Amino acid sequence: MPNFYFQKRIKELREHKNLSMQQLAISMGVTKSRVNMWENNGTVPRMDILIKLANHFGVTTDYLLGNDAGSELSSDNKRLRFLQRNLGKLNEKELAQAEGMLRAVFTDIFNSEDDEDDDI
Protein backbone atom coordinates (compact mmCIF):
# COMPACT_ATOMS: atom_id res chain seq x y z
CA MET A 1 0.00 0.00 0.00
CA PRO A 2 1.47 3.39 -0.96
CA ASN A 3 2.32 5.94 1.69
CA PHE A 4 1.32 9.32 0.29
CA TYR A 5 3.01 11.26 3.11
CA PHE A 6 6.32 9.55 2.38
CA GLN A 7 5.88 10.08 -1.36
CA LYS A 8 5.30 13.82 -0.97
CA ARG A 9 7.81 14.49 1.79
CA ILE A 10 10.76 12.65 0.30
CA LYS A 11 10.36 14.54 -2.96
CA GLU A 12 10.02 17.90 -1.19
CA LEU A 13 13.12 17.23 0.91
CA ARG A 14 15.16 16.10 -2.09
CA GLU A 15 14.15 19.14 -4.14
CA HIS A 16 14.79 21.49 -1.22
CA LYS A 17 18.40 20.26 -1.12
CA ASN A 18 18.62 20.59 -4.91
CA LEU A 19 19.45 16.91 -5.29
CA SER A 20 18.65 14.88 -8.36
CA MET A 21 17.12 11.46 -7.95
CA GLN A 22 20.46 10.02 -9.03
CA GLN A 23 22.38 11.98 -6.40
CA LEU A 24 20.02 10.86 -3.65
CA ALA A 25 20.20 7.28 -4.89
CA ILE A 26 24.00 7.30 -4.74
CA SER A 27 24.07 8.76 -1.23
CA MET A 28 21.56 6.13 -0.04
CA GLY A 29 23.22 3.24 -1.84
CA VAL A 30 20.17 2.46 -3.97
CA THR A 31 19.24 2.79 -7.63
CA LYS A 32 17.62 5.85 -9.21
CA SER A 33 14.60 3.69 -10.03
CA ARG A 34 14.19 2.97 -6.30
CA VAL A 35 14.07 6.72 -5.54
CA ASN A 36 11.57 7.08 -8.39
CA MET A 37 9.39 4.41 -6.75
CA TRP A 38 9.51 6.30 -3.46
CA GLU A 39 8.44 9.57 -5.04
CA ASN A 40 5.93 8.35 -7.60
CA ASN A 41 4.45 5.22 -6.02
CA GLY A 42 4.83 5.97 -2.31
CA THR A 43 6.87 2.80 -1.85
CA VAL A 44 8.47 2.88 1.60
CA PRO A 45 12.06 1.61 1.81
CA ARG A 46 13.46 -0.90 4.31
CA MET A 47 13.95 0.41 7.82
CA ASP A 48 17.74 0.87 7.49
CA ILE A 49 17.28 3.05 4.38
CA LEU A 50 14.40 4.93 6.00
CA ILE A 51 16.63 5.79 8.96
CA LYS A 52 19.42 6.80 6.61
CA LEU A 53 17.02 9.10 4.73
CA ALA A 54 15.78 10.69 7.96
CA ASN A 55 19.35 11.34 9.10
CA HIS A 56 20.34 12.67 5.69
CA PHE A 57 17.51 15.22 5.67
CA GLY A 58 17.53 16.01 9.40
CA VAL A 59 13.98 14.83 10.02
CA THR A 60 12.41 11.94 11.90
CA THR A 61 11.20 8.70 10.39
CA ASP A 62 7.79 9.58 11.82
CA TYR A 63 7.82 12.78 9.77
CA LEU A 64 8.77 10.88 6.60
CA LEU A 65 5.99 8.36 7.14
CA GLY A 66 3.34 10.89 8.15
CA ASN A 67 3.14 9.60 11.71
CA ASP A 68 3.76 13.03 13.18
CA ALA A 69 0.92 14.70 15.00
CA GLY A 70 1.15 17.83 12.82
CA SER A 71 -2.27 17.39 11.28
CA GLU A 72 -3.89 17.30 14.73
CA LEU A 73 -2.28 20.46 16.07
CA SER A 74 -3.71 23.95 16.15
CA SER A 75 -2.69 26.27 13.35
CA ASP A 76 -0.22 28.09 15.62
CA ASN A 77 1.52 24.83 16.47
CA LYS A 78 1.55 23.88 12.80
CA ARG A 79 3.46 27.07 12.13
CA LEU A 80 5.99 26.26 14.83
CA ARG A 81 6.40 22.72 13.55
CA PHE A 82 6.87 24.03 10.00
CA LEU A 83 9.55 26.45 11.18
CA GLN A 84 11.28 23.82 13.28
CA ARG A 85 11.24 21.27 10.49
CA ASN A 86 12.71 23.73 8.00
CA LEU A 87 15.31 25.09 10.42
CA GLY A 88 16.39 21.49 10.87
CA LYS A 89 17.29 21.36 7.18
CA LEU A 90 19.83 24.19 7.46
CA ASN A 91 23.57 23.66 7.71
CA GLU A 92 25.45 25.22 10.64
CA LYS A 93 26.23 28.47 8.83
CA GLU A 94 22.63 28.94 7.66
CA LEU A 95 21.32 28.08 11.13
CA ALA A 96 23.60 30.68 12.71
CA GLN A 97 22.33 33.27 10.22
CA ALA A 98 18.70 32.37 10.98
CA GLU A 99 19.37 32.58 14.71
CA GLY A 100 20.96 36.01 14.27
CA MET A 101 17.96 37.24 12.32
CA LEU A 102 15.50 35.94 14.91
CA ARG A 103 17.51 37.48 17.74
CA ALA A 104 17.55 40.84 15.91
CA VAL A 105 13.80 40.83 15.36
CA PHE A 106 12.82 39.45 18.76
CA THR A 107 15.45 41.02 21.02
CA ASP A 108 13.08 41.36 23.98
CA ILE A 109 12.27 37.63 23.93
CA PHE A 110 15.82 36.42 23.35
CA ASN A 111 17.36 38.80 25.88
CA SER A 112 15.12 37.47 28.65
CA GLU A 113 16.22 33.90 27.88
CA ASP A 114 19.93 34.55 27.24
CA ASP A 115 21.00 33.64 30.77
CA GLU A 116 19.25 30.28 30.53
CA ASP A 117 20.63 29.41 27.07
CA ASP A 118 24.29 30.37 27.42
CA ASP A 119 25.38 26.76 27.15
CA ILE A 120 23.74 26.16 23.73
C-alpha positions in Angstrom: 0.0 0.0 0.0 1.5 3.4 -1.0 2.3 5.9 1.7 1.3 9.3 0.3 3.0 11.3 3.1 6.3 9.6 2.4 5.9 10.1 -1.4 5.3 13.8 -1.0 7.8 14.5 1.8 10.8 12.6 0.3 10.4 14.5 -3.0 10.0 17.9 -1.2 13.1 17.2 0.9 15.2 16.1 -2.1 14.2 19.1 -4.1 14.8 21.5 -1.2 18.4 20.3 -1.1 18.6 20.6 -4.9 19.4 16.9 -5.3 18.6 14.9 -8.4 17.1 11.5 -8.0 20.5 10.0 -9.0 22.4 12.0 -6.4 20.0 10.9 -3.6 20.2 7.3 -4.9 24.0 7.3 -4.7 24.1 8.8 -1.2 21.6 6.1 0.0 23.2 3.2 -1.8 20.2 2.5 -4.0 19.2 2.8 -7.6 17.6 5.8 -9.2 14.6 3.7 -10.0 14.2 3.0 -6.3 14.1 6.7 -5.5 11.6 7.1 -8.4 9.4 4.4 -6.8 9.5 6.3 -3.5 8.4 9.6 -5.0 5.9 8.3 -7.6 4.4 5.2 -6.0 4.8 6.0 -2.3 6.9 2.8 -1.9 8.5 2.9 1.6 12.1 1.6 1.8 13.5 -0.9 4.3 14.0 0.4 7.8 17.7 0.9 7.5 17.3 3.0 4.4 14.4 4.9 6.0 16.6 5.8 9.0 19.4 6.8 6.6 17.0 9.1 4.7 15.8 10.7 8.0 19.4 11.3 9.1 20.3 12.7 5.7 17.5 15.2 5.7 17.5 16.0 9.4 14.0 14.8 10.0 12.4 11.9 11.9 11.2 8.7 10.4 7.8 9.6 11.8 7.8 12.8 9.8 8.8 10.9 6.6 6.0 8.4 7.1 3.3 10.9 8.1 3.1 9.6 11.7 3.8 13.0 13.2 0.9 14.7 15.0 1.2 17.8 12.8 -2.3 17.4 11.3 -3.9 17.3 14.7 -2.3 20.5 16.1 -3.7 24.0 16.2 -2.7 26.3 13.3 -0.2 28.1 15.6 1.5 24.8 16.5 1.6 23.9 12.8 3.5 27.1 12.1 6.0 26.3 14.8 6.4 22.7 13.5 6.9 24.0 10.0 9.5 26.4 11.2 11.3 23.8 13.3 11.2 21.3 10.5 12.7 23.7 8.0 15.3 25.1 10.4 16.4 21.5 10.9 17.3 21.4 7.2 19.8 24.2 7.5 23.6 23.7 7.7 25.5 25.2 10.6 26.2 28.5 8.8 22.6 28.9 7.7 21.3 28.1 11.1 23.6 30.7 12.7 22.3 33.3 10.2 18.7 32.4 11.0 19.4 32.6 14.7 21.0 36.0 14.3 18.0 37.2 12.3 15.5 35.9 14.9 17.5 37.5 17.7 17.6 40.8 15.9 13.8 40.8 15.4 12.8 39.4 18.8 15.4 41.0 21.0 13.1 41.4 24.0 12.3 37.6 23.9 15.8 36.4 23.3 17.4 38.8 25.9 15.1 37.5 28.6 16.2 33.9 27.9 19.9 34.6 27.2 21.0 33.6 30.8 19.2 30.3 30.5 20.6 29.4 27.1 24.3 30.4 27.4 25.4 26.8 27.2 23.7 26.2 23.7 
